[in-house]
Amino acid sequence: MDNAISLDYKEFLKNNRARVNGYLNIVLWSFVLTGPAIALGVKGGIFPDITYGTCIAISAGVIILAAIHRVLIKLNPSSKITCVYALLSLNILIVYMNYSHVNIYLTWFLVPLLSILFCSKSLYYFSIALNFVLMLGTTWVTAPYHAEKSLKYTTAMECFADRMSGFVIESIIMSAAGYAIVKLGLRRFETLFEQYRLIGEHDMVMKEKMEIQESMTEIYENVNLIDFVNNTEMSLRDPEQQVYPIDMTKQTQTRMNKMISRRVMSDQLEEFRNYTNITTVRSRLSHRKLISADFIDVVNGWFRAQYITVEATPDGIPTKVIYTTRTVDDEKRREENLIRISMTDEMTRLFNRRCYDEDLKKHRYNGMSTDFVIFSVDVNGLKKVNDTKGHAAGDELIKGAANCIALSIGNKGKVYRTGGDEFMSIVHTNDPEKLRGEIHERIAGWSGTLNDSVRVSVGYASVKDHPDASIDQLERIADSDMYDQKEKFYRESGIDRRR
């Protein structure tokens, strides 16, 4: 039994002791009427050996005992001391009535019988032991009186032995019966509390599941409960929550996915149907909490479809699954924006070195078409402008060159800023020389606020001219061509680059 249930069970025993003490206190107060009842018997000649003083003493004694017990209850109603006092008070009453020769037979087992109500083995054992001692002492003290009153006894010892033999047999039988009652009672209570614990845990699990389901219906556009044991599906967003059968021999899509598929982007439809194939969901979810995939709704944009395991067999095979869809269009847009930022140069808004390297990987994997060309572009004289006019002027040159290159390339490819004044471009064109001329023409017409002009060197390498070259070799050829163009520019301009 776990700690939570153990605590609950102890609390039950504690509360039970408090309740039984309350009942026994009522019993004690009711015994106050014993004195007047016996007095009526004295008056009627039923109790010739009892005086009215004895009647008063019985009632007065019971009042005192009951009052003290009431005080103990107020102080600590569940204390074992309070319980012991109640049992002791009842024993005192029985002892006094026997000693006063009241001919009202009260079994000595009355008090142990009442102690069973406390559901405590220790209190029961205490009551049995106390009763036997008091029974032995009282029988010894009253034996001479009973021997004198009865003709069957010649001595007090003979009367004592006869009466005690009966009491001992009665005590053994009743003690064994009482022990069995206490043991069975405690075992039964423990069983009930264990069942209560299991029921409570089950209710808690079911409550959590219901809360999850309710929260899902608020978060998700569609929530479908799929039961693979009974082969059924049910929409949790449906107020009627109607259950529909699933025919695994003929059906690959649930009713919900048949409706959703009508709005899935056509080029993703086959992928969506494969992902939502109900006959493969269990194997794909085996030993997993969830699987998910993103698709495009032609009306609302991106949505995420998820299968979530709710219940599974011990070997991890799902038996109940919740299928959900949720709009993630805004999330996708943010994601695309972050990707775009991570792939974009902050100054020029061109693609950056990281994007260039990623695109090279794709082309290495997918191959290059016959019109594939790599351009390498570098700004001429940037260091001199930085040194003489400042970095603001240098930045203007870089931005100006970037704009001219991007406008010249247009939709033929992508332009990347790969260094301070270095640009690369992956282009699809059958006339790269013409494109180089267009770049120079646009560059020649540029002017800024801090610079009158900008000059660049442009090199390129194409698959058409180098059919056996790899993409990395094309990149080196394009760089080499660009440096040749740069040397030619400085030579024709009469600029000594070494100075």
Summary of the structure (lengths in Angstrom):
residues: 499
radius of gyration: 49.9
end to end distance: 90.4
largest distance: 155.7
contacts: 1461
relative contact order: 0.05
helix: 61%
strand: 15%
